[in-house]
Amino acid sequence: MRFETLAIHAGERPEARFGAISVPIYLTSTFAFEDVGKTRGYDYSRTANPTRKVLEDTIAQLEGGKAGFVFATGMAAEATVIHLLKAGDHIISGDDVYGGTYRLFQNVMRDFGLEFTFLRMDKRERIEDAIKPNTRMLWLETPSNPLLNIVDVEMMADIAKKHNLLTVIDNTFATPYFLRPIEYGIDLVVHSTTKYLNGHCDVVGGAVVTTTDELTERVQFLLNAMGTCASPFDCWLVLRGIETLPVRMKQHDENAMAVASYLKEHPAVKRMFYPGLKSHPGYEIARRQMKGFGGVVSFEIKGGIEKVNTFLKRIKVFSLAESLGGVASLAEHPATMSHASMPEEHREKVGITDELIRLSVGLENVDDLIEDLRQALEPS
Ligand SMILES: Cc1ncc(COP(=O)(O)O)c(C=O)c1O
């Protein structure tokens, strides 16, 4: 089956007992055994749940992986995956990953004996030079949040194979509709399903997709041992969202391209970050490895923080809010919102300036979005 069909039919659908077309929500913590020592396939919802299983199978098939697991949040998914490692292991991570990922690594996992190096993941030599005898993992995010930097996924998988490293990619921004990292040789895919997979800003969730039996067994073990799984109701919301993922992504991409093209020419805009623009340093790689560029557009405004605040106060169709990937357009200020957990020096080093604004371009009529940006950018 093709992507659009899988998004609607993957997993056990229709449900076996009554043929329900909408996946039933199994709101139960526990399951009656058929006999002593014999379950009907499920025993306790932390370990596995039938609603969750349909979502897990769906995400695994969309990514082209072995198995899927879903979590209470994207951070719960990441926290679970990082526990595949042990004290003394070294991880090389992109330097402009989501602020919460940076915080998990620097402020939580470092205290448990993991070692991190944060690098711009653009040059093979830079990464190979950072590999040490205890390096175990490459952690990648592409397009990155909020600078939309592009990582060459095939090159990363090649480096990892040569040095026997595990590769993890955060595929939240691209979604499997635009990028299928496993096809390039990546070992594990993580998602914040809160974003495009759900698509309606009404749930927080996460996912992990594995590629081998060994990784599948270990992630299942950790999910159960750590209790990081998603609730059945949240799973249902994400399942419902995924059914329209292909049509939503197409429109997000089209609207974002129009918004980026408009902003690029605007005199109040200092710098653009959108991988669909030819001027973006990752444009060629993005075009090669992705089917679309996505719905997030970042830009720097001229005139410092005062102009940022004026813009954010004036927007009407865009809401001033964190998160992204929903049908409604959002605007946010990474330095004080999504990436406030990153120390100022690190933000400066990677290029997340105080003048940077990140837009999640939604599915409204694009002319209304552009008019909103025009009036918010007008000189006062
Ligand atoms: C790229 C990326 N990864 C992970 C996360 C964390 O996901 P969650 O907020 O669902 O815990 C986010 C959240 O903004 C994100 O943007």
The ligand as a Gaussian input file, in Angstrom:
#p B3LYP/6-31G(d) Opt

LIG

0 1
 C       11.918000      18.862000      16.955000
 C       11.281000      18.562000      18.280000
 N       11.577000      17.415000      18.914000
 C       11.036000      17.103000      20.111000
 C       10.159000      17.967000      20.747000
 C        9.593000      17.586000      22.080000
 O        8.298000      17.133000      21.952000
 P        7.142000      17.281000      23.060000
 O        6.895000      18.744000      23.246000
 O        6.001000      16.536000      22.463000
 O        7.658000      16.645000      24.312000
 C        9.809000      19.169000      20.118000
 C        8.871000      20.103000      20.774000
 O        8.751000      21.255000      20.436000
 C       10.389000      19.474000      18.859000
 O       10.110000      20.620000      18.207000

